[in-house]
Amino acid sequence: MSKYWSPLAGSLEPYVPGEQPKDKSYIKLNTNENPYPPSPKAIEAITSAADSDLRLYPDPTCDILVKEAARYYGLTEKQVFVGNGSDEVLAFAFAAFFDPAKPVLFPDITYSFYKVYAKMYGLQPKLIPVDEDFAIPLEQFASNEEHTGIILPNPNAPTAKLLPLSDLASLLERNPDRVVIIDEAYIDFGGESAVKLIPRYPNLLVIQTLSKSRSLAGLRVGMAFGSEELIEGLDRIKNSFNSYTLDRLALYGAVASLQDEAYFRETTDKVIQTRERVAAEVARLGFKLTDSKANFLFISHPAITAKELFLRLREKGILVRYFASPRIDQYLRVSIGTDEEMDVFLSALEESVRELS
């Protein structure tokens, strides 16, 4: 710990993203990136926006993207917020809606950044254990206990399991006086968005990203949808932190991506079809896996440790995600790549099972 650090900096355990090694070429199935390129229309828009106007600050209100997102999701512009990736939007939401005097609720197995944000803002995280099948026990997220709010990913990460909208509606009804955040980073790969619940529940905030299903992880665009009251809360935090969260290229690329619905459907359908095929093959090899509605699989072998498989696959030039954490340290998270990449993965996985058995 440096003598120059603040007590907060010294106490943090930062989020650790998937490794990005540069020692050789790998098939990267460890960071949940989309294997297909962005919409050609998005690339064209980004290229066109890279002109002399880059000398000017971007629009701090992000009007062109807010208007397009409102049109796309059937909302008003005052129900839309955009930021520099969903991680930044999440960080603003933790600051805007959660009170340090009361616990914030989220599952014990979930996106690990939530713990980091809680620590950053001096919040009290209360972790609700998922069951043996990684299902989230929503009955334990009730308003009869004092808490400051709830955050859930849907589908959950890294388990890939999806909650139906009826369950989310029940959760919102049981917590009418607290903000419930639904983090939908992977919703486009088989789920139904909770955005349609916003007119009924003023306490609902839905957060999405263009990184996964829109293939724009390198552009960093996140969005939040909710009542005008919630969006105003996010704006208050954003404009006290950084008025210019999205650059000019990101704004134009994001708008074009939302406008290219045909390409979006084509690529997400490809990922879903590949996921289902690979899931069947992984099960055939004797693995246990959850019912994924995300762009990744969560798999475990009954006789071989996840760490052994992780290291053996890495030796074969394939990166997957291994979490050395309680309850999930026997599982690997495998992002869905192209069919060709997944064929190489399946061959290496079967070979690794033979070698380690």
Disulfide bonds with the S-S distance in Angstrom:
none
